[in-house]
Protein backbone atom coordinates (compact mmCIF):
# COMPACT_ATOMS: atom_id res chain seq x y z
CA UNK A 1 0.00 0.00 0.00
CA UNK A 2 1.36 3.42 -0.98
CA UNK A 3 2.13 6.07 1.58
CA UNK A 4 -0.60 8.58 2.29
CA UNK A 5 1.82 11.48 2.74
CA UNK A 6 4.54 13.05 0.65
CA UNK A 7 8.10 13.22 1.88
CA UNK A 8 9.06 16.58 3.36
CA UNK A 9 12.51 18.10 3.66
CA UNK A 10 13.97 19.28 7.01
CA UNK A 11 13.49 22.88 5.84
CA UNK A 12 9.77 22.22 5.36
CA UNK A 13 9.44 20.78 8.85
CA UNK A 14 11.14 23.91 10.22
CA UNK A 15 8.69 26.01 8.22
CA UNK A 16 5.72 24.11 9.63
CA UNK A 17 7.06 24.54 13.16
CA UNK A 18 7.55 28.30 12.72
CA UNK A 19 4.08 28.69 11.25
CA UNK A 20 2.53 26.73 14.15
CA UNK A 21 4.35 28.92 16.68
CA UNK A 22 3.16 32.06 14.89
CA UNK A 23 -0.45 30.84 14.95
CA UNK A 24 -0.24 30.01 18.66
CA UNK A 25 1.11 33.47 19.46
CA UNK A 26 -1.47 35.10 17.18
CA UNK A 27 -4.30 33.33 19.00
CA UNK A 28 -2.86 33.85 22.50
CA UNK A 29 -2.42 37.60 21.89
CA UNK A 30 -6.13 38.18 22.48
CA UNK A 31 -5.70 37.40 26.18
CA UNK A 32 -2.43 39.17 26.98
CA UNK A 33 -3.50 42.80 27.50
CA UNK A 34 -5.37 44.40 30.41
CA UNK A 35 -7.94 47.19 30.14
CA UNK A 36 -8.45 50.30 32.29
CA UNK A 37 -10.73 53.26 31.63
CA UNK A 38 -10.55 56.94 32.55
CA UNK A 39 -13.28 59.55 32.64
CA UNK A 40 -11.71 61.51 29.77
CA UNK A 41 -11.50 58.43 27.55
CA UNK A 42 -15.13 57.45 28.17
CA UNK A 43 -16.56 60.94 27.62
CA UNK A 44 -14.32 61.99 24.68
CA UNK A 45 -16.56 60.50 21.91
CA UNK A 46 -19.43 62.72 23.09
CA UNK A 47 -17.58 66.01 22.73
CA UNK A 48 -18.90 68.35 20.02
CA UNK A 49 -18.02 71.73 18.55
CA UNK A 50 -21.67 72.40 17.65
CA UNK A 51 -22.86 74.94 20.24
CA UNK A 52 -26.50 73.89 19.83
CA UNK A 53 -25.59 70.36 20.95
CA UNK A 54 -23.08 71.11 23.70
CA UNK A 55 -25.67 71.12 26.51
CA UNK A 56 -26.92 67.67 25.48
CA UNK A 57 -23.33 66.40 25.16
CA UNK A 58 -22.52 67.71 28.63
CA UNK A 59 -25.57 65.90 30.04
CA UNK A 60 -24.45 62.63 28.42
CA UNK A 61 -20.88 63.07 29.63
CA UNK A 62 -22.00 63.81 33.16
CA UNK A 63 -24.27 60.77 33.21
CA UNK A 64 -21.43 58.55 32.00
CA UNK A 65 -19.09 59.84 34.72
CA UNK A 66 -21.67 59.27 37.45
CA UNK A 67 -22.50 55.83 36.07
CA UNK A 68 -18.81 54.92 35.87
CA UNK A 69 -18.32 55.86 39.50
CA UNK A 70 -21.33 53.81 40.53
CA UNK A 71 -20.20 50.71 38.65
CA UNK A 72 -16.51 51.07 39.59
CA UNK A 73 -15.47 51.33 35.95
CA UNK A 74 -12.71 53.87 36.65
CA UNK A 75 -11.26 51.96 39.58
CA UNK A 76 -10.91 48.43 38.22
CA UNK A 77 -8.57 46.74 35.78
CA UNK A 78 -10.11 44.13 33.47
CA UNK A 79 -8.08 41.18 32.27
CA UNK A 80 -10.17 40.28 29.21
CA UNK A 81 -12.18 42.08 26.56
CA UNK A 82 -15.25 40.17 27.72
CA UNK A 83 -14.96 41.57 31.25
CA UNK A 84 -14.23 45.05 29.87
CA UNK A 85 -17.26 44.91 27.56
CA UNK A 86 -19.52 43.78 30.42
CA UNK A 87 -18.37 46.69 32.64
CA UNK A 88 -18.75 49.19 29.80
CA UNK A 89 -22.22 47.92 28.98
CA UNK A 90 -23.33 48.15 32.62
CA UNK A 91 -21.95 51.69 32.82
CA UNK A 92 -23.55 52.81 29.56
CA UNK A 93 -27.01 51.52 30.40
CA UNK A 94 -26.77 53.00 33.88
CA UNK A 95 -25.95 56.33 32.23
CA UNK A 96 -28.86 55.88 29.83
CA UNK A 97 -31.19 55.34 32.79
CA UNK A 98 -29.85 58.49 34.48
CA UNK A 99 -30.48 60.53 31.33
CA UNK A 100 -34.02 59.16 31.05
CA UNK A 101 -34.66 60.06 34.68
CA UNK A 102 -33.40 63.60 34.11
CA UNK A 103 -35.63 64.01 31.05
CA UNK A 104 -38.61 62.74 33.03
CA UNK A 105 -37.88 65.12 35.93
CA UNK A 106 -36.96 68.27 33.98
CA UNK A 107 -38.68 67.70 30.66
CA UNK A 108 -37.16 68.13 27.22
CA UNK A 109 -35.04 71.23 26.58
CA UNK A 110 -36.78 73.84 24.47
CA UNK A 111 -36.77 73.03 20.78
CA UNK A 112 -35.45 69.49 21.27
CA UNK A 113 -37.09 66.16 20.52
CA UNK A 114 -36.81 62.94 22.53
CA UNK A 115 -34.38 61.24 20.16
CA UNK A 116 -32.03 64.23 20.27
CA UNK A 117 -31.74 64.18 24.06
CA UNK A 118 -31.78 60.53 25.09
CA UNK A 119 -28.67 58.38 25.10
CA UNK A 120 -29.32 55.98 22.19
CA UNK A 121 -28.51 52.28 22.44
CA UNK A 122 -26.66 52.25 19.12
CA UNK A 123 -24.03 54.54 20.64
CA UNK A 124 -22.79 51.70 22.80
CA UNK A 125 -22.20 49.43 19.81
CA UNK A 126 -20.48 52.28 17.97
CA UNK A 127 -18.17 53.25 20.83
CA UNK A 128 -17.25 50.01 22.60
CA UNK A 129 -14.38 49.06 20.28
CA UNK A 130 -12.84 52.54 20.56
CA UNK A 131 -13.22 52.48 24.32
CA UNK A 132 -11.59 49.05 24.62
CA UNK A 133 -8.81 50.06 22.21
CA UNK A 134 -8.12 53.20 24.21
CA UNK A 135 -8.13 51.31 27.51
CA UNK A 136 -5.74 48.56 26.43
CA UNK A 137 -2.38 48.23 28.12
CA UNK A 138 0.08 45.40 28.35
CA UNK A 139 2.55 43.38 26.24
CA UNK A 140 0.78 43.76 22.88
CA UNK A 141 -0.17 47.43 23.15
CA UNK A 142 3.29 48.35 24.44
CA UNK A 143 5.21 46.22 21.90
CA UNK A 144 3.18 46.08 18.66
CA UNK A 145 6.21 45.61 16.40
CA UNK A 146 7.45 42.67 18.45
CA UNK A 147 4.16 40.85 18.10
CA UNK A 148 3.90 41.80 14.44
CA UNK A 149 7.17 40.01 13.69
CA UNK A 150 6.26 37.09 15.96
CA UNK A 151 3.00 36.54 14.06
CA UNK A 152 2.98 37.99 10.54
CA UNK A 153 6.76 37.80 10.18
CA UNK A 154 7.24 34.34 11.63
CA UNK A 155 4.14 32.96 9.90
CA UNK A 156 5.18 34.29 6.48
CA UNK A 157 8.74 32.99 6.97
CA UNK A 158 7.46 29.57 7.98
CA UNK A 159 5.14 29.45 4.99
CA UNK A 160 7.92 30.40 2.57
CA UNK A 161 10.34 27.86 4.09
CA UNK A 162 7.69 25.19 3.50
CA UNK A 163 6.97 26.37 -0.06
CA UNK A 164 10.41 27.19 -1.49
CA UNK A 165 11.69 23.54 -1.55
CA UNK A 166 8.75 22.74 -3.86
CA UNK A 167 10.58 24.62 -6.64
CA UNK A 168 13.20 21.83 -6.64
CA UNK A 169 10.63 19.19 -7.51
CA UNK A 170 9.83 18.32 -11.10
CA UNK A 171 7.23 20.70 -12.58
CA UNK A 172 3.78 19.32 -13.25
CA UNK A 173 0.74 18.26 -11.26
CA UNK A 174 0.78 15.31 -8.91
CA UNK A 175 -2.24 14.48 -6.79
CA UNK A 176 -0.01 13.55 -3.83
CA UNK A 177 -2.79 11.80 -1.91
CA UNK A 178 -4.95 14.92 -1.64
CA UNK A 179 -7.94 12.78 -0.72
CA UNK A 180 -6.01 11.04 2.06
CA UNK A 181 -4.40 13.99 3.79
CA UNK A 182 -6.18 15.02 7.03
CA UNK A 183 -5.96 18.61 5.80
CA UNK A 184 -7.33 18.23 2.26
CA UNK A 185 -9.50 15.12 2.15
CA UNK A 186 -12.74 16.95 2.99
CA UNK A 187 -15.96 15.67 4.48
CA UNK A 188 -18.43 13.08 3.33
CA UNK A 189 -21.92 14.17 2.30
CA UNK A 190 -23.53 13.75 5.72
CA UNK A 191 -20.92 15.76 7.60
CA UNK A 192 -20.89 18.47 4.92
CA UNK A 193 -24.65 18.81 5.26
CA UNK A 194 -24.38 18.99 9.04
CA UNK A 195 -21.74 21.73 9.05
CA UNK A 196 -23.62 23.74 6.44
CA UNK A 197 -26.93 23.41 8.30
CA UNK A 198 -25.31 24.51 11.57
CA UNK A 199 -23.77 27.54 9.84
CA UNK A 200 -27.07 28.58 8.23
CA UNK A 201 -29.08 28.20 11.43
CA UNK A 202 -26.40 30.03 13.41
CA UNK A 203 -26.37 32.98 10.99
CA UNK A 204 -30.16 33.18 10.90
CA UNK A 205 -30.33 32.97 14.69
CA UNK A 206 -27.80 35.73 15.16
CA UNK A 207 -29.58 37.69 12.43
CA UNK A 208 -32.60 38.01 14.70
CA UNK A 209 -30.40 39.79 17.27
CA UNK A 210 -28.62 41.78 14.56
CA UNK A 211 -31.94 43.08 13.20
CA UNK A 212 -32.93 44.35 16.65
CA UNK A 213 -35.20 41.43 17.56
CA UNK A 214 -37.16 41.64 14.30
CA UNK A 215 -38.23 38.34 12.75
CA UNK A 216 -39.18 39.60 9.29
CA UNK A 217 -35.96 39.27 7.27
CA UNK A 218 -34.65 36.11 8.99
CA UNK A 219 -38.09 34.56 8.38
CA UNK A 220 -38.07 35.62 4.70
CA UNK A 221 -34.60 34.09 4.26
CA UNK A 222 -35.66 30.83 5.91
CA UNK A 223 -38.74 30.66 3.68
CA UNK A 224 -36.69 31.22 0.52
CA UNK A 225 -34.22 28.53 1.63
CA UNK A 226 -37.07 26.06 2.16
CA UNK A 227 -38.52 26.88 -1.29
CA UNK A 228 -35.13 26.33 -2.99
CA UNK A 229 -34.61 23.02 -1.18
CA UNK A 230 -38.10 21.90 -2.19
CA UNK A 231 -37.52 22.91 -5.81
CA UNK A 232 -34.24 21.04 -6.08
CA UNK A 233 -35.15 17.97 -4.07
CA UNK A 234 -38.74 17.39 -5.14
CA UNK A 235 -39.83 19.53 -8.09
CA UNK A 236 -36.68 18.56 -9.98
CA UNK A 237 -36.81 14.95 -8.74
CA UNK A 238 -33.44 15.06 -6.97
CA UNK A 239 -34.39 13.49 -3.65
CA UNK A 240 -32.26 10.43 -2.89
CA UNK A 241 -30.42 10.64 -6.19
CA UNK A 242 -27.04 11.79 -7.39
CA UNK A 243 -25.51 12.18 -3.93
CA UNK A 244 -21.75 12.51 -4.34
CA UNK A 245 -19.32 12.22 -1.47
CA UNK A 246 -16.14 14.31 -1.51
CA UNK A 247 -14.18 11.73 0.47
CA UNK A 248 -14.37 8.34 2.19
CA UNK A 249 -17.15 7.61 4.65
CA UNK A 250 -17.16 9.01 8.15
CA UNK A 251 -15.78 12.10 9.83
CA UNK A 252 -12.58 12.79 7.91
CA UNK A 253 -10.00 15.47 7.42
CA UNK A 254 -9.66 16.54 11.05
CA UNK A 255 -6.99 19.17 10.23
CA UNK A 256 -9.27 20.59 7.55
CA UNK A 257 -12.14 20.73 10.04
CA UNK A 258 -9.92 22.55 12.54
CA UNK A 259 -8.81 25.01 9.85
CA UNK A 260 -12.40 25.61 8.78
CA UNK A 261 -13.58 26.23 12.34
CA UNK A 262 -10.67 28.62 12.91
CA UNK A 263 -11.51 30.56 9.72
CA UNK A 264 -15.17 30.74 10.71
CA UNK A 265 -14.28 31.97 14.20
CA UNK A 266 -12.00 34.65 12.76
CA UNK A 267 -14.75 36.00 10.50
CA UNK A 268 -17.30 35.98 13.31
CA UNK A 269 -14.98 38.14 15.40
CA UNK A 270 -14.04 40.38 12.48
CA UNK A 271 -17.60 41.18 11.38
CA UNK A 272 -19.63 41.12 14.55
CA UNK A 273 -17.33 41.22 17.58
CA UNK A 274 -14.36 43.34 16.51
CA UNK A 275 -14.04 44.75 20.05
CA UNK A 276 -12.59 41.37 21.05
CA UNK A 277 -9.70 41.57 18.54
CA UNK A 278 -8.26 44.94 19.56
CA UNK A 279 -4.91 43.26 20.26
CA UNK A 280 -4.66 42.15 16.63
CA UNK A 281 -5.63 45.64 15.48
CA UNK A 282 -3.08 47.26 17.80
CA UNK A 283 -0.37 45.06 16.33
CA UNK A 284 -0.81 46.50 12.80
CA UNK A 285 -1.70 50.03 13.87
CA UNK A 286 1.89 51.36 13.45
CA UNK A 287 1.75 50.31 9.79
CA UNK A 288 -1.62 51.99 9.26
CA UNK A 289 -0.40 55.15 10.98
CA UNK A 290 2.78 55.17 8.90
CA UNK A 291 0.88 54.94 5.61
CA UNK A 292 -1.61 57.61 6.65
CA UNK A 293 0.95 60.07 7.96
CA UNK A 294 3.29 59.61 4.97
CA UNK A 295 0.64 60.38 2.37
CA UNK A 296 -1.34 62.97 4.35
CA UNK A 297 1.69 64.88 5.58
CA UNK A 298 0.27 64.92 9.12
CA UNK A 299 2.24 64.00 12.23
CA UNK A 300 -0.47 61.90 13.84
CA UNK A 301 -3.61 59.94 13.01
CA UNK A 302 -4.37 56.86 10.96
CA UNK A 303 -5.04 54.38 13.75
CA UNK A 304 -5.88 50.98 12.35
CA UNK A 305 -9.37 49.51 12.33
CA UNK A 306 -10.37 45.87 12.01
CA UNK A 307 -10.70 46.46 8.25
CA UNK A 308 -7.07 47.55 7.93
CA UNK A 309 -6.10 44.42 9.85
CA UNK A 310 -8.18 42.32 7.47
CA UNK A 311 -6.83 44.01 4.35
CA UNK A 312 -3.21 43.69 5.47
CA UNK A 313 -3.69 40.06 6.46
CA UNK A 314 -5.47 39.38 3.15
CA UNK A 315 -2.52 40.75 1.18
CA UNK A 316 0.08 38.91 3.26
CA UNK A 317 -1.67 35.56 2.87
CA UNK A 318 -2.18 36.07 -0.86
CA UNK A 319 1.50 36.88 -1.41
CA UNK A 320 2.79 33.87 0.53
CA UNK A 321 0.27 31.46 -0.96
CA UNK A 322 0.77 33.09 -4.35
CA UNK A 323 4.38 31.87 -4.20
CA UNK A 324 2.99 28.40 -3.51
CA UNK A 325 0.63 28.75 -6.47
CA UNK A 326 3.53 29.64 -8.77
CA UNK A 327 5.63 26.75 -7.45
CA UNK A 328 2.81 24.31 -8.08
CA UNK A 329 1.82 25.53 -11.55
CA UNK A 330 5.15 26.88 -12.77
CA UNK A 331 4.99 24.61 -15.82
CA UNK A 332 2.07 26.72 -17.09
CA UNK A 333 2.67 30.37 -18.07
CA UNK A 334 -1.02 31.22 -17.89
CA UNK A 335 -1.18 30.23 -14.21
CA UNK A 336 1.89 32.35 -13.43
CA UNK A 337 0.38 35.33 -15.28
CA UNK A 338 -2.99 35.23 -13.57
CA UNK A 339 -1.43 34.68 -10.11
CA UNK A 340 0.72 37.78 -10.54
CA UNK A 341 -2.32 39.65 -11.88
CA UNK A 342 -4.59 38.99 -8.88
CA UNK A 343 -1.73 39.82 -6.51
CA UNK A 344 -1.18 43.15 -8.25
CA UNK A 345 -4.85 44.15 -8.21
CA UNK A 346 -5.22 43.14 -4.55
CA UNK A 347 -2.09 44.92 -3.35
CA UNK A 348 -2.61 48.07 -5.41
CA UNK A 349 -6.30 48.58 -6.18
CA UNK A 350 -7.88 46.91 -3.15
CA UNK A 351 -5.37 47.89 -0.45
CA UNK A 352 -2.86 50.68 -1.12
CA UNK A 353 -4.89 53.03 -3.37
CA UNK A 354 -7.91 53.09 -1.00
CA UNK A 355 -5.58 53.76 1.96
CA UNK A 356 -3.95 56.61 0.05
CA UNK A 357 -7.37 58.06 -0.83
CA UNK A 358 -8.32 58.11 2.85
CA UNK A 359 -5.03 59.81 3.73
CA UNK A 360 -5.80 62.48 1.11
CA UNK A 361 -9.26 63.01 2.64
CA UNK A 362 -11.00 61.34 -0.31
CA UNK A 363 -13.72 58.65 -0.17
CA UNK A 364 -12.50 55.08 0.35
CA UNK A 365 -12.98 53.30 -2.98
CA UNK A 366 -11.82 50.03 -4.50
CA UNK A 367 -11.54 50.72 -8.25
CA UNK A 368 -11.77 47.04 -9.15
CA UNK A 369 -15.01 46.39 -7.26
CA UNK A 370 -18.14 46.33 -9.37
CA UNK A 371 -21.83 46.37 -8.50
CA UNK A 372 -23.55 44.11 -7.48
CA UNK A 373 -20.54 42.63 -5.65
CA UNK A 374 -19.99 46.16 -4.33
CA UNK A 375 -23.59 46.17 -3.14
CA UNK A 376 -23.42 49.50 -1.29
CA UNK A 377 -22.21 51.43 -4.35
CA UNK A 378 -25.61 53.09 -4.78
CA UNK A 379 -26.32 53.67 -1.08
CA UNK A 380 -27.10 57.31 -0.30
CA UNK A 381 -23.95 57.83 1.79
CA UNK A 382 -21.82 56.42 -1.03
CA UNK A 383 -23.39 58.61 -3.74
CA UNK A 384 -23.23 61.69 -1.50
CA UNK A 385 -19.57 60.94 -0.82
CA UNK A 386 -18.83 60.90 -4.54
CA UNK A 387 -20.85 64.03 -5.30
CA UNK A 388 -19.55 66.04 -2.36
CA UNK A 389 -15.86 65.29 -2.91
CA UNK A 390 -14.02 68.48 -3.92
CA UNK A 391 -12.71 68.41 -7.48
CA UNK A 392 -13.61 65.85 -10.11
CA UNK A 393 -12.30 62.67 -8.46
CA UNK A 394 -15.62 61.82 -6.80
CA UNK A 395 -17.55 62.22 -10.06
CA UNK A 396 -14.93 60.11 -11.82
CA UNK A 397 -15.35 57.33 -9.24
CA UNK A 398 -19.12 57.40 -9.69
CA UNK A 399 -18.87 57.43 -13.48
CA UNK A 400 -16.19 54.73 -13.46
CA UNK A 401 -18.39 52.43 -11.39
CA UNK A 402 -21.44 52.93 -13.61
CA UNK A 403 -19.44 52.46 -16.82
CA UNK A 404 -17.98 49.19 -15.51
CA UNK A 405 -21.48 47.88 -14.81
CA UNK A 406 -23.10 48.89 -18.09
CA UNK A 407 -20.27 48.70 -20.63
CA UNK A 408 -17.14 47.19 -19.08
CA UNK A 409 -18.61 43.90 -17.90
CA UNK A 410 -20.50 42.89 -21.08
CA UNK A 411 -17.66 43.99 -23.37
CA UNK A 412 -14.85 42.29 -21.48
CA UNK A 413 -16.87 39.10 -20.93
CA UNK A 414 -17.78 38.99 -24.61
CA UNK A 415 -14.14 38.90 -25.66
CA UNK A 416 -12.45 37.16 -22.72
CA UNK A 417 -15.13 35.43 -20.65
CA UNK A 418 -15.67 36.05 -16.95
CA UNK A 419 -12.07 35.01 -16.32
CA UNK A 420 -10.93 38.61 -16.93
CA UNK A 421 -12.48 39.49 -13.57
CA UNK A 422 -12.92 36.28 -11.57
CA UNK A 423 -9.43 34.91 -12.29
CA UNK A 424 -7.32 37.99 -13.06
CA UNK A 425 -8.73 40.83 -10.90
CA UNK A 426 -11.16 39.84 -8.13
CA UNK A 427 -9.86 39.79 -4.56
CA UNK A 428 -12.32 37.07 -3.52
CA UNK A 429 -11.14 34.93 -6.40
CA UNK A 430 -7.53 35.80 -5.64
CA UNK A 431 -7.84 34.55 -2.06
CA UNK A 432 -9.62 31.42 -3.28
CA UNK A 433 -6.90 30.71 -5.84
CA UNK A 434 -4.02 31.22 -3.43
CA UNK A 435 -5.01 30.37 0.14
CA UNK A 436 -7.84 28.14 -1.06
CA UNK A 437 -5.97 26.17 -3.71
CA UNK A 438 -5.16 23.19 -1.42
CA UNK A 439 -8.92 22.54 -1.17
CA UNK A 440 -10.05 23.17 -4.75
CA UNK A 441 -10.68 19.43 -5.29
CA UNK A 442 -13.47 19.41 -2.67
CA UNK A 443 -16.02 21.21 -4.89
CA UNK A 444 -19.06 18.98 -5.36
CA UNK A 445 -19.42 17.89 -9.00
CA UNK A 446 -22.89 16.36 -8.64
CA UNK A 447 -25.92 17.38 -10.68
CA UNK A 448 -27.77 18.18 -7.45
CA UNK A 449 -25.08 20.67 -6.42
CA UNK A 450 -25.36 22.34 -9.84
CA UNK A 451 -29.13 22.69 -9.39
CA UNK A 452 -28.67 24.33 -6.00
CA UNK A 453 -25.99 26.57 -7.50
CA UNK A 454 -28.28 27.95 -10.21
CA UNK A 455 -31.13 28.74 -7.84
CA UNK A 456 -29.03 30.27 -5.07
CA UNK A 457 -26.63 32.43 -7.07
CA UNK A 458 -29.35 33.89 -9.29
CA UNK A 459 -31.51 34.40 -6.21
CA UNK A 460 -28.73 36.49 -4.65
CA UNK A 461 -28.46 38.49 -7.88
CA UNK A 462 -32.20 39.12 -7.84
CA UNK A 463 -32.01 40.21 -4.18
CA UNK A 464 -29.18 42.65 -5.01
CA UNK A 465 -31.20 44.12 -7.89
CA UNK A 466 -34.33 44.53 -5.74
CA UNK A 467 -32.36 46.11 -2.89
CA UNK A 468 -30.58 48.50 -5.26
CA UNK A 469 -33.86 49.45 -6.96
CA UNK A 470 -35.41 50.28 -3.58
CA UNK A 471 -32.28 52.21 -2.59
CA UNK A 472 -32.28 54.35 -5.73
CA UNK A 473 -36.03 54.98 -5.38
CA UNK A 474 -35.53 56.14 -1.79
CA UNK A 475 -32.58 58.33 -2.76
CA UNK A 476 -34.42 60.02 -5.64
CA UNK A 477 -37.72 60.55 -3.80
CA UNK A 478 -36.45 61.13 -0.26
CA UNK A 479 -38.76 58.44 1.11
CA UNK A 480 -37.62 55.59 3.34
CA UNK A 481 -40.36 53.08 2.50
CA UNK A 482 -41.52 51.18 -0.56
CA UNK A 483 -44.55 48.87 -0.40
CA UNK A 484 -44.41 49.15 3.38
CA UNK A 485 -40.80 47.90 3.53
CA UNK A 486 -38.07 50.02 5.09
CA UNK A 487 -35.19 50.48 2.65
CA UNK A 488 -32.69 50.61 5.50
CA UNK A 489 -33.97 47.25 6.74
CA UNK A 490 -33.31 45.40 3.50
CA UNK A 491 -29.89 47.10 3.19
CA UNK A 492 -28.93 46.06 6.70
CA UNK A 493 -30.11 42.48 6.23
CA UNK A 494 -28.44 42.08 2.82
CA UNK A 495 -25.15 43.36 4.24
CA UNK A 496 -25.40 41.00 7.20
CA UNK A 497 -26.55 37.89 5.37
CA UNK A 498 -24.78 38.19 2.01
CA UNK A 499 -21.95 40.67 2.54
CA UNK A 500 -20.77 39.16 5.83
CA UNK A 501 -22.42 35.80 6.51
CA UNK A 502 -22.26 34.27 3.03
CA UNK A 503 -19.21 35.96 1.49
CA UNK A 504 -17.10 35.84 4.66
CA UNK A 505 -18.16 33.27 7.24
CA UNK A 506 -19.33 30.57 4.82
CA UNK A 507 -17.47 31.70 1.70
CA UNK A 508 -14.00 31.50 3.27
CA UNK A 509 -14.61 29.44 6.39
CA UNK A 510 -15.82 26.54 4.27
CA UNK A 511 -12.70 26.34 2.07
CA UNK A 512 -11.48 23.18 3.88
CA UNK A 513 -15.01 21.73 4.07
CA UNK A 514 -16.61 22.35 0.67
CA UNK A 515 -13.89 23.72 -1.60
CA UNK A 516 -12.35 27.10 -2.28
CA UNK A 517 -15.03 28.72 -4.45
CA UNK A 518 -18.16 28.30 -2.33
CA UNK A 519 -18.92 32.03 -2.47
CA UNK A 520 -17.94 32.46 -6.13
CA UNK A 521 -19.98 29.44 -7.16
CA UNK A 522 -23.10 29.75 -5.03
CA UNK A 523 -23.35 33.34 -3.83
CA UNK A 524 -21.51 36.07 -5.75
CA UNK A 525 -24.07 38.24 -7.58
CA UNK A 526 -21.39 39.67 -9.87
CA UNK A 527 -20.35 36.13 -10.85
CA UNK A 528 -24.01 35.47 -11.71
CA UNK A 529 -24.12 38.60 -13.89
CA UNK A 530 -20.83 37.73 -15.60
CA UNK A 531 -21.98 34.13 -16.03
CA UNK A 532 -25.18 35.09 -17.82
CA UNK A 533 -23.19 37.11 -20.35
CA UNK A 534 -20.61 34.32 -20.70
CA UNK A 535 -23.23 31.64 -21.22
CA UNK A 536 -25.03 33.42 -24.04
CA UNK A 537 -22.75 36.10 -25.54
CA UNK A 538 -19.10 35.35 -24.80
CA UNK A 539 -16.52 34.13 -27.29
CA UNK A 540 -14.66 32.38 -24.49
CA UNK A 541 -14.71 28.59 -24.31
CA UNK A 542 -12.64 25.62 -23.21
CA UNK A 543 -12.15 23.58 -26.35
CA UNK A 544 -11.82 19.82 -26.21
CA UNK A 545 -9.82 17.38 -28.29
CA UNK A 546 -11.94 14.41 -27.24
CA UNK A 547 -9.95 11.88 -29.21
CA UNK A 548 -6.96 12.36 -26.89
CA UNK A 549 -8.87 12.02 -23.58
CA UNK A 550 -7.79 9.05 -21.44
CA UNK A 551 -10.49 9.70 -18.77
CA UNK A 552 -7.95 10.15 -15.98
CA UNK A 553 -10.29 12.60 -14.23
CA UNK A 554 -7.63 15.17 -13.29
CA UNK A 555 -9.63 17.98 -14.91
CA UNK A 556 -12.77 17.25 -12.89
CA UNK A 557 -10.81 16.69 -9.69
CA UNK A 558 -9.15 20.10 -9.87
CA UNK A 559 -12.18 22.07 -11.11
CA UNK A 560 -13.01 24.45 -8.26
CA UNK A 561 -16.38 25.42 -9.76
CA UNK A 562 -17.91 21.95 -9.55
CA UNK A 563 -17.89 21.27 -13.31
CA UNK A 564 -17.45 17.66 -14.36
CA UNK A 565 -15.01 18.57 -17.11
CA UNK A 566 -14.19 14.95 -17.87
CA UNK A 567 -17.74 14.31 -19.06
CA UNK A 568 -17.36 17.11 -21.62
CA UNK A 569 -13.98 15.78 -22.72
CA UNK A 570 -15.29 12.24 -23.11
CA UNK A 571 -18.06 13.54 -25.42
CA UNK A 572 -15.74 15.87 -27.31
CA UNK A 573 -17.93 18.83 -26.31
CA UNK A 574 -16.59 22.32 -25.69
CA UNK A 575 -17.03 23.49 -22.10
CA UNK A 576 -19.32 26.53 -22.06
CA UNK A 577 -20.71 27.02 -18.57
CA UNK A 578 -21.92 30.14 -16.82
CA UNK A 579 -20.04 29.13 -13.67
CA UNK A 580 -16.63 28.57 -15.33
CA UNK A 581 -14.17 31.24 -14.15
CA UNK A 582 -11.57 30.39 -16.78
CA UNK A 583 -8.89 29.58 -14.22
CA UNK A 584 -7.37 27.15 -16.72
CA UNK A 585 -6.30 24.65 -14.08
CA UNK A 586 -8.19 21.86 -15.86
CA UNK A 587 -5.97 22.44 -18.89
CA UNK A 588 -2.87 22.78 -16.71
CA UNK A 589 -3.37 19.37 -15.05
CA UNK A 590 -4.37 17.48 -18.21
CA UNK A 591 -1.56 15.04 -19.11
CA UNK A 592 -2.56 14.88 -22.80
CA UNK A 593 -3.28 18.49 -23.72
CA UNK A 594 -6.95 17.72 -24.32
CA UNK A 595 -8.23 21.07 -23.02
CA UNK A 596 -7.46 24.59 -24.24
CA UNK A 597 -8.72 28.04 -23.24
CA UNK A 598 -9.76 29.93 -26.37
CA UNK A 599 -11.71 32.98 -27.49
CA UNK A 600 -13.31 31.61 -30.65
CA UNK A 601 -15.63 33.51 -33.00
CA UNK A 602 -18.24 30.78 -33.55
CA UNK A 603 -21.82 31.30 -32.46
CA UNK A 604 -22.12 30.32 -28.83
CA UNK A 605 -25.43 28.50 -29.15
CA UNK A 606 -23.85 26.09 -31.65
CA UNK A 607 -20.80 25.55 -29.45
CA UNK A 608 -22.85 24.51 -26.46
CA UNK A 609 -25.01 22.04 -28.38
CA UNK A 610 -22.61 20.55 -30.90
CA UNK A 611 -21.09 17.22 -29.91
CA UNK A 612 -18.86 14.86 -31.81
CA UNK A 613 -18.71 11.48 -30.12
CA UNK A 614 -18.06 7.94 -31.23
CA UNK A 615 -20.97 5.52 -30.67
CA UNK A 616 -20.27 1.79 -30.73
CA UNK A 617 -23.04 -0.81 -30.94
CA UNK A 618 -23.40 -4.41 -32.13
CA UNK A 619 -26.13 -3.44 -34.58
CA UNK A 620 -24.50 -0.43 -36.29
CA UNK A 621 -20.83 -0.86 -35.51
CA UNK A 622 -18.79 2.32 -35.09
CA UNK A 623 -20.47 5.63 -35.93
CA UNK A 624 -19.43 9.29 -35.59
CA UNK A 625 -22.41 11.00 -33.96
CA UNK A 626 -23.24 14.70 -34.51
Secondary structure by P-SEA (a helix, b strand, c coil): cccccccccaaaaaaaaaaaaaaaaaaaccccbbbbbcccccccccccccccaaaaaaaaaaaaaaaaaaacccccccccaaaaaaaaaaaaaaaaaaaaaaaaaccccccccccccccccccccccaaaaaaaaccccccccaaaaaaacaaaaaaaaaaaccccccccccccccccccccccccccaaaaaaaaaaaaaaaaaaaaaaaccccaaaaaaaaaaaaaaaaaccccccccccccccccccccaaaaaaaaaaaaaaaaaaccccccaaaaaaaaaaaaaaaaaaaacccccccccaaaaaaaaaaaaaaaaaaaaaaaccccaaaaaaaaaaaaaaacccccaaaaaaaacccccccccccccccccccaaaaaaaaacccaaaaaaaaaaaaaaccaaaaaaaccccccccccccaaaaaaacccccccccccccaaaaaaaaaaaaaaaaaaaaaaaaaaaaaaacccccccccaaaaaaaaaaccccccccccccccccccccccccccccaaaaaaaaaaaccccccccccccccccccccccccccccaaaaaaaaccccccccccccccccccccccccccccccccaaaaacbbbbbbbcccccccccc
